[in-house]
Amino acid sequence: MGEPKDKASHKEKGIFSILYDFFRSLKLTIFILILLAILSIIGTLIAQNAAPEDYIRRYGASLYEVLDFFSLFDMYHSWWFSAILLFLVINLIACSLQRFPGVWNQVFRSAGSQGLEESMLKTLPYVEKVRLSNPAKVNMEEVAGNSLKKAFKKQERIETESTITFFAEKGRFSRLGVYITHLSLLIILVGGIIGSLFGFKGFVNILEGETADRFFVRGKNVNLPKALPFSVRCDDFTVTFYDLKDREEERHVKEYTSLLTIIDNGKEVLKKTVEVNHPLHYKGLAFYQSSYGALNRVTLGIQKKNKKEKTLLEAEEGDTIEVPEMNAFLRVLTYAPQVHTFGEGVQVALLRPNQEPRVFWVIKGLPKMEQQSGEEFAISFEGKTSREYTGLQVTKDPGVWVVWVGCGLMIFGFIVSFFFSHQKVWVRIPKGPAKASSGEFVLAGSTNKNRVGFEKTFQQLARELRSTEKGK
């Protein structure tokens, strides 16, 4: 009965070892980072969280369905992108666990070395011996200690039967630099997950002079309204164009700004001019300047057949209005400053019960086409007025401060990794009868990085030991 259990335990252990070796692979790390870089480029080229009609207009209906199936329009919130990040988290943890215990022991090991043994001299990369001609006249212990104090603040004295070893080191913590960087990446990923789960990104269009108390979040096929805990008023909206004297017919936007006022509990609590990349922050929400436009309000004239009186109706683009006494409705679709070569006009849809909608253009100043086509009334375009609106992006990201903490920790990890090194130096001197017979300084050292800098320190120590007799 025991043998099958042993085999099962060996099998389970084998699977665990395979998975552990897979996740701690450096090749996996490189692959994931390259994949994330490629996906970030795709996410930059394909606008995220735009309206479906914008995607259909740009890519066509067929390609839109394919891209939408793979969630490329909201890829940073897709399940597969989260899975890639999870693989990166597991990979970082596995890579860190592999060598971390040994590094931890090196950093926080207790003081007390066994001295500089002959076996160590064969493994240490830097070894130099300085022999004195008359060691009896030199206090070798004092010289060794003073020399180390110049480059290392703390030192340890280890005494054996025949030798005295002075040991000093600095930069132990530099070995933790790579793990601090790994930890910072994990914190950044956690901050991104917090923002993804508990944050949102929406939009709101506010006419100049009007107030909004809600915004919209783009859903799969519909924009979902969300209430604001306060109101936002657009006091002024300004668009500045470049002055191109050689191309006056072309107008290129230089900047656009909005003067916003926050109204909380009926009081004006904050006023700020919002520009691109200079948002307004209030109660955890950020309002970014993202777009602008104009809302056109058109005036249509309705004239019944064989009558001189004309009824004027006003409507904004997208509105549906009733035609008086005609059992019909008109939906204003869009205004155009130039319809082919006929001039400005408005596109409308005529809606009647039990009939297909009729869509046509009403051109300003042209004959009343609807009367000629058999309708009981004629439609004319009398004019339009425009009101500018500002397009604001409304975002909430509770994980942003976690991300900033991670970024700060990453910078600290880079500094520790690249500008500090763990340096160790031993100076061994003989004592007793051995001192008189040999009179030799044995200098040894090692470093985990920055070998060029350590070599300068090591050679300086060697020169000081050689100059002992000359100084005396």
C-alpha positions, 0 to 999 in steps of 0.5 A: 500500500505504501509503494503507490503513495511513494510513486504518487508523491514522486510524480507530484514532486516532479510536476512541481519541479517542472513548473518551478523550472518553467516559471523561473526561466529567464527566457520566459521573462524576456518573452513576456517583456517582449510580448508586453512591449508589442501589445503596448504598441498595438494598444497605442495604435488602436484607440482604446475605449472609443465609440463602436461607430468610430471603430466601424467607420475606421476598420469596417464592420467585418474587421471590427467584429474580429478586433472586438472578439479579441478585446483589442478595443479595451485590451488592458482590461481583457482577461488575456492581458491580465493573464500575461501580467499574472505570468509575469508576477509568478515569473518574478517571484520564482526568479527571486525565490531561487537565489534570495535565501543565499543573498539574504544570508550574505546580507544579514549574516552574523559577524565573526569570520574564521580569518583569512585561510590559505584555502580562501586565497585560492578562490578570492579574485584579488590577492597581494602579499607585501613582505617587510624586510624588518618587521620588528620595527613596524607595528603591523597590527596598527598599520593594518587597522589604520589602512582599512579605516580610511576606506571602510568605517567598520572592521573586525579583528579575528585572532588565531594562534599564528595570525591576526586578520582584519576584515572589513566590508561595505555595501552589503545591502547592494545585493538586495538591489535586484530584489528591490526592483522585482518588488517594485514591479510587483507593487506597480502591477498591484497598483494597476490591478487596483486601478483596473478593478476599482477605477473607471474612465468615462467622458462628458460633453458640456456646453459652454455656460452649462452644468453637468452632474453626470458622465458616461462610461462606454459599455459594449454597445451603449454608453452607461450614465454615472452620477457625479458627487458634485456638478461641473460647469463650463464657464468658458471654452477657447480654441487657439489656431496656428497663424499660417500666413501661407495657408490661410485656408487651413486651420490647425488647432494649437490648443484648446482650454476650458474654464471649469468650476466645481459646484459642491453642495450648491457652493463654488469650491474650485475653479481651474483652466483645464488644458491638455495634460493639465487636468482638474482634480477633485475628490479622487476624480480627474477631468482631462481636456480630450476633445471639443465640438459644436452642437448645432441647433437648426431651424426648419420651416414647415409650410402646408400645401396651398397655404402661405403661413410657415411654421418654424420648428427648432431642434438640435442634431439627433432630436426628433420633432413632431410636424403639427397636424400632419401625423408625421415626425422629423428627426434631425440627423446632421448639419453640413456647411457644404452639401456637394456643391449646393451649399449648406444643408441639414439631413433629416429623416421623415417618419410616418406610421407604418412607413419606412423612414425617408432620409434626405437633405434639405438645402438652404435656398433650394425649392421645396423638394418634399412638396414636389414629391407628393407630400402635403407640406414642404420643408425648408432650411431656415438657418442654424445656431451653434454652441461650442462644447468641451469634451472632458475625460473623467477618470478615477484610478485609486491605484495610481499612488500605489503605482507611484510608490512602486516607481519610486521604489524601482528608482531606489532599486536601480540606484542600489544595483548600479551605484553600490557594490558589496566589497570585502577586504582581508588584511592578515598579519603574522604574530609571535614567532611567525611575525619575525620569520615572515613579516608579511602582509597578506591583502585579499578582497572581493566584490560582486560588481564595479570591479574597476572601482574596487581595483583602485581601492584595493591597489591603494591599500596595497600601496599604503602597506608597501610604504610602511617601512619608508614612512618609518 
